[in-house]
Amino acid sequence: MNLRERTFELLKKHPDQRFKAREIAEWIHQNYPNETRIKLERSRSLETEAALLGQIVAEIGANRPGW
């Protein structure tokens, strides 16, 4: 899954709106369930959807300054 691409997709659709990392992660999970399911299946440490969402939130937060 290209997290940066998915994040930008949401932001481009709503240019005048601000989103928290969790809101972006939930949108990605709702709109791209196959991609997030694959990420969960491939992970050795993630076991639940809640953990997966937490991981996506963390990745968005960590990469935000560079994006």
PDB file of N, CA, C, O and CB in Angstrom:
ATOM      1  N   MET A   1       0.840  -1.168   0.000  1.00  0.00           N
ATOM      2  CA  MET A   1       0.000   0.000   0.000  1.00  0.00           C
ATOM      3  C   MET A   1       0.892   1.239   0.000  1.00  0.00           C
ATOM      4  O   MET A   1       1.855   1.325   0.761  1.00  0.00           O
ATOM      5  CB  MET A   1      -0.959  -0.007   1.213  1.00  0.00           C
ATOM      6  N   ASN A   2       0.563   2.174  -0.845  1.00  0.00           N
ATOM      7  CA  ASN A   2       1.293   3.433  -0.882  1.00  0.00           C
ATOM      8  C   ASN A   2       0.544   4.428  -0.001  1.00  0.00           C
ATOM      9  O   ASN A   2      -0.402   5.085  -0.436  1.00  0.00           O
ATOM     10  CB  ASN A   2       1.444   3.968  -2.351  1.00  0.00           C
ATOM     11  N   LEU A   3       0.990   4.517   1.234  1.00  0.00           N
ATOM     12  CA  LEU A   3       0.317   5.345   2.219  1.00  0.00           C
ATOM     13  C   LEU A   3       0.326   6.820   1.836  1.00  0.00           C
ATOM     14  O   LEU A   3      -0.666   7.524   2.022  1.00  0.00           O
ATOM     15  CB  LEU A   3       0.962   5.163   3.568  1.00  0.00           C
ATOM     16  N   ARG A   4       1.430   7.272   1.310  1.00  0.00           N
ATOM     17  CA  ARG A   4       1.536   8.672   0.899  1.00  0.00           C
ATOM     18  C   ARG A   4       0.517   8.993  -0.197  1.00  0.00           C
ATOM     19  O   ARG A   4      -0.172  10.012  -0.139  1.00  0.00           O
ATOM     20  CB  ARG A   4       2.964   8.982   0.408  1.00  0.00           C
ATOM     21  N   GLU A   5       0.434   8.126  -1.176  1.00  0.00           N
ATOM     22  CA  GLU A   5      -0.497   8.326  -2.287  1.00  0.00           C
ATOM     23  C   GLU A   5      -1.941   8.353  -1.801  1.00  0.00           C
ATOM     24  O   GLU A   5      -2.725   9.200  -2.230  1.00  0.00           O
ATOM     25  CB  GLU A   5      -0.318   7.227  -3.335  1.00  0.00           C
ATOM     26  N   ARG A   6      -2.294   7.440  -0.918  1.00  0.00           N
ATOM     27  CA  ARG A   6      -3.658   7.383  -0.389  1.00  0.00           C
ATOM     28  C   ARG A   6      -3.974   8.624   0.452  1.00  0.00           C
ATOM     29  O   ARG A   6      -5.080   9.159   0.382  1.00  0.00           O
ATOM     30  CB  ARG A   6      -3.853   6.109   0.455  1.00  0.00           C
ATOM     31  N   THR A   7      -3.006   9.078   1.239  1.00  0.00           N
ATOM     32  CA  THR A   7      -3.198  10.274   2.063  1.00  0.00           C
ATOM     33  C   THR A   7      -3.426  11.484   1.178  1.00  0.00           C
ATOM     34  O   THR A   7      -4.348  12.266   1.415  1.00  0.00           O
ATOM     35  CB  THR A   7      -1.987  10.507   2.985  1.00  0.00           C
ATOM     36  N   PHE A   8      -2.598  11.644   0.166  1.00  0.00           N
ATOM     37  CA  PHE A   8      -2.749  12.781  -0.746  1.00  0.00           C
ATOM     38  C   PHE A   8      -4.070  12.730  -1.499  1.00  0.00           C
ATOM     39  O   PHE A   8      -4.665  13.769  -1.785  1.00  0.00           O
ATOM     40  CB  PHE A   8      -1.596  12.818  -1.736  1.00  0.00           C
ATOM     41  N   GLU A   9      -4.524  11.535  -1.818  1.00  0.00           N
ATOM     42  CA  GLU A   9      -5.806  11.385  -2.503  1.00  0.00           C
ATOM     43  C   GLU A   9      -6.927  11.992  -1.662  1.00  0.00           C
ATOM     44  O   GLU A   9      -7.757  12.739  -2.181  1.00  0.00           O
ATOM     45  CB  GLU A   9      -6.096   9.896  -2.797  1.00  0.00           C
ATOM     46  N   LEU A  10      -6.956  11.679  -0.382  1.00  0.00           N
ATOM     47  CA  LEU A  10      -7.981  12.236   0.494  1.00  0.00           C
ATOM     48  C   LEU A  10      -7.837  13.742   0.610  1.00  0.00           C
ATOM     49  O   LEU A  10      -8.829  14.468   0.531  1.00  0.00           O
ATOM     50  CB  LEU A  10      -7.910  11.594   1.874  1.00  0.00           C
ATOM     51  N   LEU A  11      -6.628  14.214   0.797  1.00  0.00           N
ATOM     52  CA  LEU A  11      -6.412  15.645   0.980  1.00  0.00           C
ATOM     53  C   LEU A  11      -6.768  16.440  -0.274  1.00  0.00           C
ATOM     54  O   LEU A  11      -7.272  17.558  -0.172  1.00  0.00           O
ATOM     55  CB  LEU A  11      -4.966  15.908   1.365  1.00  0.00           C
ATOM     56  N   LYS A  12      -6.514  15.885  -1.439  1.00  0.00           N
ATOM     57  CA  LYS A  12      -6.861  16.568  -2.684  1.00  0.00           C
ATOM     58  C   LYS A  12      -8.373  16.648  -2.883  1.00  0.00           C
ATOM     59  O   LYS A  12      -8.877  17.607  -3.467  1.00  0.00           O
ATOM     60  CB  LYS A  12      -6.220  15.857  -3.870  1.00  0.00           C
ATOM     61  N   LYS A  13      -9.091  15.641  -2.396  1.00  0.00           N
ATOM     62  CA  LYS A  13     -10.546  15.638  -2.519  1.00  0.00           C
ATOM     63  C   LYS A  13     -11.191  16.670  -1.594  1.00  0.00           C
ATOM     64  O   LYS A  13     -12.301  17.136  -1.849  1.00  0.00           O
ATOM     65  CB  LYS A  13     -11.096  14.247  -2.213  1.00  0.00           C
ATOM     66  N   HIS A  14     -10.489  17.020  -0.525  1.00  0.00           N
ATOM     67  CA  HIS A  14     -11.025  17.949   0.473  1.00  0.00           C
ATOM     68  C   HIS A  14      -9.963  18.997   0.818  1.00  0.00           C
ATOM     69  O   HIS A  14      -9.462  19.013   1.942  1.00  0.00           O
ATOM     70  CB  HIS A  14     -11.482  17.185   1.756  1.00  0.00           C
ATOM     71  N   PRO A  15      -9.612  19.873  -0.133  1.00  0.00           N
ATOM     72  CA  PRO A  15      -8.498  20.802   0.082  1.00  0.00           C
ATOM     73  C   PRO A  15      -8.720  21.831   1.191  1.00  0.00           C
ATOM     74  O   PRO A  15      -7.752  22.350   1.747  1.00  0.00           O
ATOM     75  CB  PRO A  15      -8.215  21.520  -1.182  1.00  0.00           C
ATOM     76  N   ASP A  16      -9.949  22.128   1.513  1.00  0.00           N
ATOM     77  CA  ASP A  16     -10.226  23.141   2.535  1.00  0.00           C
ATOM     78  C   ASP A  16     -10.476  22.537   3.915  1.00  0.00           C
ATOM     79  O   ASP A  16     -10.862  23.248   4.843  1.00  0.00           O
ATOM     80  CB  ASP A  16     -11.422  23.968   2.125  1.00  0.00           C
ATOM     81  N   GLN A  17     -10.263  21.260   4.049  1.00  0.00           N
ATOM     82  CA  GLN A  17     -10.558  20.571   5.298  1.00  0.00           C
ATOM     83  C   GLN A  17      -9.273  20.055   5.938  1.00  0.00           C
ATOM     84  O   GLN A  17      -8.335  19.663   5.244  1.00  0.00           O
ATOM     85  CB  GLN A  17     -11.539  19.414   5.058  1.00  0.00           C
ATOM     86  N   ARG A  18      -9.241  20.060   7.259  1.00  0.00           N
ATOM     87  CA  ARG A  18      -8.091  19.528   7.999  1.00  0.00           C
ATOM     88  C   ARG A  18      -8.459  18.159   8.558  1.00  0.00           C
ATOM     89  O   ARG A  18      -9.591  17.939   8.987  1.00  0.00           O
ATOM     90  CB  ARG A  18      -7.655  20.499   9.149  1.00  0.00           C
ATOM     91  N   PHE A  19      -7.500  17.248   8.551  1.00  0.00           N
ATOM     92  CA  PHE A  19      -7.735  15.903   9.048  1.00  0.00           C
ATOM     93  C   PHE A  19      -6.665  15.530  10.058  1.00  0.00           C
ATOM     94  O   PHE A  19      -5.505  15.926   9.938  1.00  0.00           O
ATOM     95  CB  PHE A  19      -7.762  14.892   7.894  1.00  0.00           C
ATOM     96  N   LYS A  20      -7.074  14.770  11.044  1.00  0.00           N
ATOM     97  CA  LYS A  20      -6.122  14.178  11.981  1.00  0.00           C
ATOM     98  C   LYS A  20      -5.618  12.883  11.343  1.00  0.00           C
ATOM     99  O   LYS A  20      -6.276  12.314  10.473  1.00  0.00           O
ATOM    100  CB  LYS A  20      -6.780  13.913  13.403  1.00  0.00           C
ATOM    101  N   ALA A  21      -4.465  12.431  11.777  1.00  0.00           N
ATOM    102  CA  ALA A  21      -3.881  11.204  11.225  1.00  0.00           C
ATOM    103  C   ALA A  21      -4.839  10.026  11.382  1.00  0.00           C
ATOM    104  O   ALA A  21      -4.933   9.186  10.488  1.00  0.00           O
ATOM    105  CB  ALA A  21      -2.539  10.888  11.912  1.00  0.00           C
ATOM    106  N   ARG A  22      -5.546   9.954  12.502  1.00  0.00           N
ATOM    107  CA  ARG A  22      -6.491   8.856  12.717  1.00  0.00           C
ATOM    108  C   ARG A  22      -7.632   8.910  11.706  1.00  0.00           C
ATOM    109  O   ARG A  22      -8.065   7.868  11.214  1.00  0.00           O
ATOM    110  CB  ARG A  22      -7.051   8.904  14.147  1.00  0.00           C
ATOM    111  N   GLU A  23      -8.121  10.089  11.390  1.00  0.00           N
ATOM    112  CA  GLU A  23      -9.195  10.224  10.413  1.00  0.00           C
ATOM    113  C   GLU A  23      -8.729   9.772   9.033  1.00  0.00           C
ATOM    114  O   GLU A  23      -9.478   9.129   8.297  1.00  0.00           O
ATOM    115  CB  GLU A  23      -9.690  11.675  10.357  1.00  0.00           C
ATOM    116  N   ILE A  24      -7.506  10.108   8.693  1.00  0.00           N
ATOM    117  CA  ILE A  24      -6.949   9.677   7.404  1.00  0.00           C
ATOM    118  C   ILE A  24      -6.808   8.161   7.383  1.00  0.00           C
ATOM    119  O   ILE A  24      -7.159   7.515   6.396  1.00  0.00           O
ATOM    120  CB  ILE A  24      -5.575  10.351   7.140  1.00  0.00           C
ATOM    121  N   ALA A  25      -6.296   7.596   8.466  1.00  0.00           N
ATOM    122  CA  ALA A  25      -6.118   6.140   8.545  1.00  0.00           C
ATOM    123  C   ALA A  25      -7.455   5.421   8.428  1.00  0.00           C
ATOM    124  O   ALA A  25      -7.560   4.414   7.728  1.00  0.00           O
ATOM    125  CB  ALA A  25      -5.425   5.752   9.862  1.00  0.00           C
ATOM    126  N   GLU A  26      -8.471   5.929   9.106  1.00  0.00           N
ATOM    127  CA  GLU A  26      -9.792   5.303   9.029  1.00  0.00           C
ATOM    128  C   GLU A  26     -10.373   5.408   7.625  1.00  0.00           C
ATOM    129  O   GLU A  26     -11.020   4.473   7.154  1.00  0.00           O
ATOM    130  CB  GLU A  26     -10.745   5.946  10.037  1.00  0.00           C
ATOM    131  N   TRP A  27     -10.151   6.537   6.949  1.00  0.00           N
ATOM    132  CA  TRP A  27     -10.624   6.699   5.574  1.00  0.00           C
ATOM    133  C   TRP A  27      -9.938   5.689   4.661  1.00  0.00           C
ATOM    134  O   TRP A  27     -10.587   5.051   3.832  1.00  0.00           O
ATOM    135  CB  TRP A  27     -10.370   8.138   5.073  1.00  0.00           C
ATOM    136  N   ILE A  28      -8.637   5.549   4.815  1.00  0.00           N
ATOM    137  CA  ILE A  28      -7.886   4.589   3.994  1.00  0.00           C
ATOM    138  C   ILE A  28      -8.414   3.182   4.237  1.00  0.00           C
ATOM    139  O   ILE A  28      -8.624   2.418   3.295  1.00  0.00           O
ATOM    140  CB  ILE A  28      -6.366   4.660   4.307  1.00  0.00           C
ATOM    141  N   HIS A  29      -8.627   2.843   5.501  1.00  0.00           N
ATOM    142  CA  HIS A  29      -9.112   1.498   5.842  1.00  0.00           C
ATOM    143  C   HIS A  29     -10.503   1.247   5.258  1.00  0.00           C
ATOM    144  O   HIS A  29     -10.784   0.142   4.794  1.00  0.00           O
ATOM    145  CB  HIS A  29      -9.144   1.312   7.371  1.00  0.00           C
ATOM    146  N   GLN A  30     -11.365   2.241   5.274  1.00  0.00           N
ATOM    147  CA  GLN A  30     -12.721   2.099   4.733  1.00  0.00           C
ATOM    148  C   GLN A  30     -12.734   2.028   3.208  1.00  0.00           C
ATOM    149  O   GLN A  30     -13.521   1.283   2.624  1.00  0.00           O
ATOM    150  CB  GLN A  30     -13.588   3.257   5.196  1.00  0.00           C
ATOM    151  N   ASN A  31     -11.866   2.799   2.568  1.00  0.00           N
ATOM    152  CA  ASN A  31     -11.892   2.888   1.106  1.00  0.00           C
ATOM    153  C   ASN A  31     -10.968   1.905   0.400  1.00  0.00           C
ATOM    154  O   ASN A  31     -11.139   1.632  -0.788  1.00  0.00           O
ATOM    155  CB  ASN A  31     -11.532   4.268   0.691  1.00  0.00           C
ATOM    156  N   TYR A  32     -10.007   1.381   1.116  1.00  0.00           N
ATOM    157  CA  TYR A  32      -9.067   0.420   0.535  1.00  0.00           C
ATOM    158  C   TYR A  32      -8.903  -0.778   1.465  1.00  0.00           C
ATOM    159  O   TYR A  32      -7.800  -1.057   1.935  1.00  0.00           O
ATOM    160  CB  TYR A  32      -7.696   1.087   0.268  1.00  0.00           C
ATOM    161  N   PRO A  33     -10.003  -1.489   1.729  1.00  0.00           N
ATOM    162  CA  PRO A  33      -9.932  -2.601   2.687  1.00  0.00           C
ATOM    163  C   PRO A  33      -9.013  -3.739   2.246  1.00  0.00           C
ATOM    164  O   PRO A  33      -8.402  -4.397   3.088  1.00  0.00           O
ATOM    165  CB  PRO A  33     -11.310  -3.149   2.922  1.00  0.00           C
ATOM    166  N   ASN A  34      -8.908  -3.976   0.955  1.00  0.00           N
ATOM    167  CA  ASN A  34      -8.026  -5.050   0.492  1.00  0.00           C
ATOM    168  C   ASN A  34      -6.566  -4.723   0.768  1.00  0.00           C
ATOM    169  O   ASN A  34      -5.794  -5.595   1.168  1.00  0.00           O
ATOM    170  CB  ASN A  34      -8.229  -5.301  -1.002  1.00  0.00           C
ATOM    171  N   GLU A  35      -6.187  -3.463   0.553  1.00  0.00           N
ATOM    172  CA  GLU A  35      -4.806  -3.057   0.802  1.00  0.00           C
ATOM    173  C   GLU A  35      -4.467  -3.123   2.290  1.00  0.00           C
ATOM    174  O   GLU A  35      -3.381  -3.566   2.664  1.00  0.00           O
ATOM    175  CB  GLU A  35      -4.566  -1.640   0.272  1.00  0.00           C
ATOM    176  N   THR A  36      -5.391  -2.685   3.132  1.00  0.00           N
ATOM    177  CA  THR A  36      -5.103  -2.729   4.559  1.00  0.00           C
ATOM    178  C   THR A  36      -5.124  -4.164   5.076  1.00  0.00           C
ATOM    179  O   THR A  36      -4.368  -4.506   5.984  1.00  0.00           O
ATOM    180  CB  THR A  36      -6.108  -1.875   5.332  1.00  0.00           C
ATOM    181  N   ARG A  37      -5.988  -5.007   4.502  1.00  0.00           N
ATOM    182  CA  ARG A  37      -6.021  -6.419   4.897  1.00  0.00           C
ATOM    183  C   ARG A  37      -4.702  -7.095   4.562  1.00  0.00           C
ATOM    184  O   ARG A  37      -4.180  -7.878   5.357  1.00  0.00           O
ATOM    185  CB  ARG A  37      -7.185  -7.153   4.203  1.00  0.00           C
ATOM    186  N   ILE A  38      -4.165  -6.797   3.394  1.00  0.00           N
ATOM    187  CA  ILE A  38      -2.883  -7.369   2.990  1.00  0.00           C
ATOM    188  C   ILE A  38      -1.776  -6.915   3.940  1.00  0.00           C
ATOM    189  O   ILE A  38      -0.915  -7.710   4.317  1.00  0.00           O
ATOM    190  CB  ILE A  38      -2.543  -6.970   1.540  1.00  0.00           C
ATOM    191  N   LYS A  39      -1.797  -5.642   4.325  1.00  0.00           N
ATOM    192  CA  LYS A  39      -0.801  -5.117   5.265  1.00  0.00           C
ATOM    193  C   LYS A  39      -0.897  -5.868   6.596  1.00  0.00           C
ATOM    194  O   LYS A  39       0.123  -6.216   7.190  1.00  0.00           O
ATOM    195  CB  LYS A  39      -1.001  -3.587   5.486  1.00  0.00           C
ATOM    196  N   LEU A  40      -2.113  -6.113   7.057  1.00  0.00           N
ATOM    197  CA  LEU A  40      -2.313  -6.840   8.306  1.00  0.00           C
ATOM    198  C   LEU A  40      -1.821  -8.283   8.188  1.00  0.00           C
ATOM    199  O   LEU A  40      -1.168  -8.792   9.099  1.00  0.00           O
ATOM    200  CB  LEU A  40      -3.794  -6.818   8.704  1.00  0.00           C
ATOM    201  N   GLU A  41      -2.124  -8.929   7.094  1.00  0.00           N
ATOM    202  CA  GLU A  41      -1.713 -10.326   6.892  1.00  0.00           C
ATOM    203  C   GLU A  41      -0.200 -10.477   6.799  1.00  0.00           C
ATOM    204  O   GLU A  41       0.352 -11.476   7.260  1.00  0.00           O
ATOM    205  CB  GLU A  41      -2.356 -10.883   5.632  1.00  0.00           C
ATOM    206  N   ARG A  42       0.469  -9.503   6.211  1.00  0.00           N
ATOM    207  CA  ARG A  42       1.921  -9.580   6.033  1.00  0.00           C
ATOM    208  C   ARG A  42       2.701  -9.213   7.289  1.00  0.00           C
ATOM    209  O   ARG A  42       3.883  -9.533   7.408  1.00  0.00           O
ATOM    210  CB  ARG A  42       2.342  -8.679   4.907  1.00  0.00           C
ATOM    211  N   SER A  43       2.045  -8.551   8.212  1.00  0.00           N
ATOM    212  CA  SER A  43       2.732  -8.089   9.415  1.00  0.00           C
ATOM    213  C   SER A  43       2.949  -9.243  10.394  1.00  0.00           C
ATOM    214  O   SER A  43       2.089 -10.107  10.567  1.00  0.00           O
ATOM    215  CB  SER A  43       1.931  -6.962  10.090  1.00  0.00           C
ATOM    216  N   ARG A  44       4.100  -9.231  11.014  1.00  0.00           N
ATOM    217  CA  ARG A  44       4.394 -10.235  12.033  1.00  0.00           C
ATOM    218  C   ARG A  44       3.964  -9.765  13.421  1.00  0.00           C
ATOM    219  O   ARG A  44       3.783 -10.577  14.329  1.00  0.00           O
ATOM    220  CB  ARG A  44       5.883 -10.566  12.033  1.00  0.00           C
ATOM    221  N   SER A  45       3.803  -8.460  13.581  1.00  0.00           N
ATOM    222  CA  SER A  45       3.488  -7.929  14.907  1.00  0.00           C
ATOM    223  C   SER A  45       2.039  -7.460  15.054  1.00  0.00           C
ATOM    224  O   SER A  45       1.537  -7.372  16.175  1.00  0.00           O
ATOM    225  CB  SER A  45       4.410  -6.788  15.220  1.00  0.00           C
ATOM    226  N   LEU A  46       1.371  -7.163  13.967  1.00  0.00           N
ATOM    227  CA  LEU A  46      -0.005  -6.683  14.043  1.00  0.00           C
ATOM    228  C   LEU A  46      -0.968  -7.868  14.013  1.00  0.00           C
ATOM    229  O   LEU A  46      -0.883  -8.735  13.143  1.00  0.00           O
ATOM    230  CB  LEU A  46      -0.309  -5.704  12.883  1.00  0.00           C
ATOM    231  N   GLU A  47      -1.888  -7.885  14.982  1.00  0.00           N
ATOM    232  CA  GLU A  47      -2.814  -9.019  15.050  1.00  0.00           C
ATOM    233  C   GLU A  47      -4.278  -8.612  14.945  1.00  0.00           C
ATOM    234  O   GLU A  47      -5.134  -9.454  14.675  1.00  0.00           O
ATOM    235  CB  GLU A  47      -2.601  -9.768  16.331  1.00  0.00           C
ATOM    236  N   THR A  48      -4.578  -7.327  15.157  1.00  0.00           N
ATOM    237  CA  THR A  48      -5.967  -6.876  15.120  1.00  0.00           C
ATOM    238  C   THR A  48      -6.100  -5.660  14.207  1.00  0.00           C
ATOM    239  O   THR A  48      -5.112  -5.013  13.860  1.00  0.00           O
ATOM    240  CB  THR A  48      -6.471  -6.541  16.544  1.00  0.00           C
ATOM    241  N   GLU A  49      -7.336  -5.367  13.828  1.00  0.00           N
ATOM    242  CA  GLU A  49      -7.578  -4.180  13.012  1.00  0.00           C
ATOM    243  C   GLU A  49      -7.260  -2.911  13.794  1.00  0.00           C
ATOM    244  O   GLU A  49      -6.796  -1.925  13.220  1.00  0.00           O
ATOM    245  CB  GLU A  49      -9.033  -4.151  12.525  1.00  0.00           C
ATOM    246  N   ALA A  50      -7.508  -2.934  15.099  1.00  0.00           N
ATOM    247  CA  ALA A  50      -7.191  -1.771  15.933  1.00  0.00           C
ATOM    248  C   ALA A  50      -5.687  -1.511  15.928  1.00  0.00           C
ATOM    249  O   ALA A  50      -5.250  -0.363  15.844  1.00  0.00           O
ATOM    250  CB  ALA A  50      -7.695  -1.983  17.381  1.00  0.00           C
ATOM    251  N   ALA A  51      -4.905  -2.571  16.016  1.00  0.00           N
ATOM    252  CA  ALA A  51      -3.445  -2.422  15.968  1.00  0.00           C
ATOM    253  C   ALA A  51      -3.005  -1.926  14.592  1.00  0.00           C
ATOM    254  O   ALA A  51      -2.090  -1.110  14.483  1.00  0.00           O
ATOM    255  CB  ALA A  51      -2.748  -3.765  16.301  1.00  0.00           C
ATOM    256  N   LEU A  52      -3.651  -2.417  13.562  1.00  0.00           N
ATOM    257  CA  LEU A  52      -3.348  -1.972  12.204  1.00  0.00           C
ATOM    258  C   LEU A  52      -3.625  -0.486  12.050  1.00  0.00           C
ATOM    259  O   LEU A  52      -2.792   0.243  11.510  1.00  0.00           O
ATOM    260  CB  LEU A  52      -4.163  -2.770  11.181  1.00  0.00           C
ATOM    261  N   LEU A  53      -4.777  -0.025  12.513  1.00  0.00           N
ATOM    262  CA  LEU A  53      -5.105   1.400  12.423  1.00  0.00           C
ATOM    263  C   LEU A  53      -4.095   2.231  13.203  1.00  0.00           C
ATOM    264  O   LEU A  53      -3.674   3.294  12.748  1.00  0.00           O
ATOM    265  CB  LEU A  53      -6.529   1.665  12.947  1.00  0.00           C
ATOM    266  N   GLY A  54      -3.711   1.749  14.371  1.00  0.00           N
ATOM    267  CA  GLY A  54      -2.701   2.453  15.160  1.00  0.00           C
ATOM    268  C   GLY A  54      -1.383   2.564  14.418  1.00  0.00           C
ATOM    269  O   GLY A  54      -0.715   3.596  14.483  1.00  0.00           O
ATOM    270  N   GLN A  55      -1.007   1.511  13.718  1.00  0.00           N
ATOM    271  CA  GLN A  55       0.225   1.516  12.936  1.00  0.00           C
ATOM    272  C   GLN A  55       0.144   2.506  11.775  1.00  0.00           C
ATOM    273  O   GLN A  55       1.099   3.237  11.513  1.00  0.00           O
ATOM    274  CB  GLN A  55       0.521   0.113  12.408  1.00  0.00           C
ATOM    275  N   ILE A  56      -0.977   2.530  11.093  1.00  0.00           N
ATOM    276  CA  ILE A  56      -1.149   3.460   9.982  1.00  0.00           C
ATOM    277  C   ILE A  56      -1.123   4.898  10.490  1.00  0.00           C
ATOM    278  O   ILE A  56      -0.512   5.765   9.865  1.00  0.00           O
ATOM    279  CB  ILE A  56      -2.467   3.177   9.235  1.00  0.00           C
ATOM    280  N   VAL A  57      -1.780   5.155  11.616  1.00  0.00           N
ATOM    281  CA  VAL A  57      -1.761   6.491  12.221  1.00  0.00           C
ATOM    282  C   VAL A  57      -0.325   6.896  12.530  1.00  0.00           C
ATOM    283  O   VAL A  57       0.084   8.020  12.238  1.00  0.00           O
ATOM    284  CB  VAL A  57      -2.625   6.529  13.511  1.00  0.00           C
ATOM    285  N   ALA A  58       0.435   5.985  13.119  1.00  0.00           N
ATOM    286  CA  ALA A  58       1.826   6.277  13.466  1.00  0.00           C
ATOM    287  C   ALA A  58       2.660   6.561  12.227  1.00  0.00           C
ATOM    288  O   ALA A  58       3.488   7.472  12.241  1.00  0.00           O
ATOM    289  CB  ALA A  58       2.433   5.116  14.243  1.00  0.00           C
ATOM    290  N   GLU A  59       2.461   5.807  11.164  1.00  0.00           N
ATOM    291  CA  GLU A  59       3.209   6.020   9.932  1.00  0.00           C
ATOM    292  C   GLU A  59       2.866   7.364   9.296  1.00  0.00           C
ATOM    293  O   GLU A  59       3.749   8.060   8.796  1.00  0.00           O
ATOM    294  CB  GLU A  59       2.934   4.891   8.947  1.00  0.00           C
ATOM    295  N   ILE A  60       1.593   7.726   9.314  1.00  0.00           N
ATOM    296  CA  ILE A  60       1.187   9.029   8.771  1.00  0.00           C
ATOM    297  C   ILE A  60       1.821  10.143   9.597  1.00  0.00           C
ATOM    298  O   ILE A  60       2.382  11.088   9.042  1.00  0.00           O
ATOM    299  CB  ILE A  60      -0.365   9.172   8.762  1.00  0.00           C
ATOM    300  N   GLY A  61       1.736  10.034  10.906  1.00  0.00           N
ATOM    301  CA  GLY A  61       2.304  11.045  11.789  1.00  0.00           C
ATOM    302  C   GLY A  61       3.805  11.188  11.635  1.00  0.00           C
ATOM    303  O   GLY A  61       4.336  12.299  11.655  1.00  0.00           O
ATOM    304  N   ALA A  62       4.487  10.069  11.481  1.00  0.00           N
ATOM    305  CA  ALA A  62       5.947  10.102  11.354  1.00  0.00           C
ATOM    306  C   ALA A  62       6.395  10.688  10.008  1.00  0.00           C
ATOM    307  O   ALA A  62       7.436  11.339   9.925  1.00  0.00           O
ATOM    308  CB  ALA A  62       6.515   8.692  11.519  1.00  0.00           C
ATOM    309  N   ASN A  63       5.619  10.456   8.983  1.00  0.00           N
ATOM    310  CA  ASN A  63       6.006  10.917   7.645  1.00  0.00           C
ATOM    311  C   ASN A  63       5.464  12.281   7.269  1.00  0.00           C
ATOM    312  O   ASN A  63       5.911  12.881   6.292  1.00  0.00           O
ATOM    313  CB  ASN A  63       5.557   9.933   6.635  1.00  0.00           C
ATOM    314  N   ARG A  64       4.507  12.775   8.034  1.00  0.00           N
ATOM    315  CA  ARG A  64       3.852  14.041   7.695  1.00  0.00           C
ATOM    316  C   ARG A  64       4.813  15.197   7.434  1.00  0.00           C
ATOM    317  O   ARG A  64       4.634  15.902   6.441  1.00  0.00           O
ATOM    318  CB  ARG A  64       2.924  14.426   8.793  1.00  0.00           C
ATOM    319  N   PRO A  65       5.820  15.426   8.269  1.00  0.00           N
ATOM    320  CA  PRO A  65       6.709  16.578   8.009  1.00  0.00           C
ATOM    321  C   PRO A  65       7.426  16.498   6.648  1.00  0.00           C
ATOM    322  O   PRO A  65       7.642  17.521   5.999  1.00  0.00           O
ATOM    323  CB  PRO A  65       7.751  16.679   9.120  1.00  0.00           C
ATOM    324  N   GLY A  66       7.784  15.304   6.231  1.00  0.00           N
ATOM    325  CA  GLY A  66       8.479  15.127   4.965  1.00  0.00           C
ATOM    326  C   GLY A  66       7.575  15.213   3.747  1.00  0.00           C
ATOM    327  O   GLY A  66       8.018  15.559   2.652  1.00  0.00           O
ATOM    328  N   TRP A  67       6.304  14.894   3.950  1.00  0.00           N
ATOM    329  CA  TRP A  67       5.373  14.921   2.839  1.00  0.00           C
ATOM    330  C   TRP A  67       4.983  16.333   2.527  1.00  0.00           C
ATOM    331  O   TRP A  67       4.195  16.568   1.611  1.00  0.00           O
ATOM    332  CB  TRP A  67       4.145  14.089   3.138  1.00  0.00           C
TER     333      TRP A  67
END
